[in-house]
Amino acid sequence: VLSSLSAKAQTEPGTFTLMPKVGLNMATMTNADDAKMKAGAVAGVEAEYRVSNLLGVSAGVLYSMQGTKYSEGDYSDKYLMDYINIPILANFYVWKGLSLSAGIQPGFLVSAKNKWDFGDGDEGDVDIKDACESFDFSIPVGAAYEWNDFVLGVRYNIGVTGIFKEAEENSNNGVLAITLGYKFAL
């Protein structure tokens, strides 16, 4: 019984799988002086078709909390930006259970706020969605390890398009995501 449980490390060629997943994002913006990574959640589902023992093709829909934060002394400033991302990936299975992935990811802005706190009771937030581009494009690269249909993944989304509509030196999203999912064969 134990040998049959440990023998299944990944799906077979010719199969479709559906994988709900949840995880943690560590997001920031490029070209933003003194920006620090902001934690947020990521959740959604990805479907994969296993082409061969070495290759799978996947697409998904993920809700992703992104943005960045700044702080200096008592002052803090956060950009809270939520996206619906659609990763389309080629997954290369390089060793039993281990895969490397790369692809493209269109994203759509759901909400955007700037929240500040001066540390003296002066705090507030403002909706900045109208100042932001509604479409975001990224190049995701990552790795995942699958064991008994559980998948632990690490992915970095390299932002290609600018975040703001009118900016002299625009910023791009940079997001590190660590997720845990479970594959269901269809």
Disulfide bonds with the S-S distance in Angstrom:
none
